[in-house]
Amino acid sequence: MKWVLAHKILCPNKFVNCETPPPRRTKEILTGTWDKASYPHGTSAIYNCRPGYIKLGRVTFECTNGVYLPLQHYKPCGHPGDIQFGSFELTAGTEFVFGARVEYKCDEGYQMLSQRNFRECQADGWSNELPHCEEVICEPPRINNGNLMTPKRVYRENERLQFTCNAGYTFGERSDADCTEYGWRPKPFCKEIRCDPPTVTNGTYYPKKKVFRELEVVRVDCNPGFHFQTDNKERRAECTKNGWLPVPRCVLRPCDYPHIENGALTDYYERYKEQAFPAQLGVSIYYRCLAGYVSESETTWPLITCTKTGWSPAPKCLSKGWSATARCSEYGGLQLVILTHAKSAWQHSSHTKQI
């Protein structure tokens, strides 16, 4: 007696049936009658929404090789619509069905008037209205205290205008502006030219004011040992659109070429005085007195040094011998003052003759 072991063999192209009815769901109710013990492969089960829920496309499950799997059936919305002076792009999904999203943009030179630039495929169709594009235009701006150079009735995107400002005013940012979808950029305007009170270190200025306007000037007075930085004999600075010009500043006074009456510097300094002066602080030079004159120290080549207060000691050449001057006395007479040179000091005697 022989025993034969039998095996159940499944063919590759034979599918397994579903042994139970389709599953129950929370938000949907199964339609139809499901009272059989099993259902063949490919059987579809359709659900309707329970009260309180909205149907977002068809809900379908299908028996697939013994298991119920959902089938995605998306509700179509059709073409979303084209717009004039613009286009759209599908940014979500691959078809115009439930869940798809399209975004619109305007052509160059046009701007979108609508608040929303997109549409979405929903259960009841496309959301939002079709966007609208219109040409970007800018009205000529009104510029207080200024004027347009070549005014036009209307400007289109990327067109540029130029303007000028009245006397006493200057451009806010630039002397031109571009028409954009956001308006004029940068905003064209003129602002009053103003200068804050200057800060003058080692000196002061007048008149004193809180605000200065264009062309108003200040006069600078420097402390002893300092001078106005630029070659400006009037020591004046003017308020301009670029600020104070020249800059009101006091700097240490340099030592200029010393003009010595009846005296002269060494040949080098006399020959190259334009290059050598003004001299820096601490520089020392020699000078001599001409024939018939002598320095206060009676030396042949006295030495002077550049200091904060100028040349020290001050170079002087005095006449040798004696001299006389006349002056009025406090008593109403004529007083004769005679200066005589005696070694290293100047002495004087006075003779008064009443008139």
Secondary structure, DSSP 8 states (H G I E B T S, - for coil): -----------TT----BSS-----SSEEE-S---SS-B-TT-EEEEEE-TT----SEEEEEEETTEEEEEEE--B-------TTEEEEEEE-SSSBTT-EEEEEE-TTEEE-SS--EEEEETTEE-S----EEE-EE-----TTEEESS--S-EETT-EEEEEE-TTEEESS-SEEEEETTEEES---EEE-EE-----TTEEEES--S-EETT-EEEEEE-TTEEESSS-TT-EEEEETTEEES---EEE--B-----TTEEE-HHHHHTHHHH-SB-TT-EEEEEE-TTEE-TT--SS-EEEEETTEEES----EESSEEEEEEE-TTSSEEEEEEEEETTEEEEEEEEE--
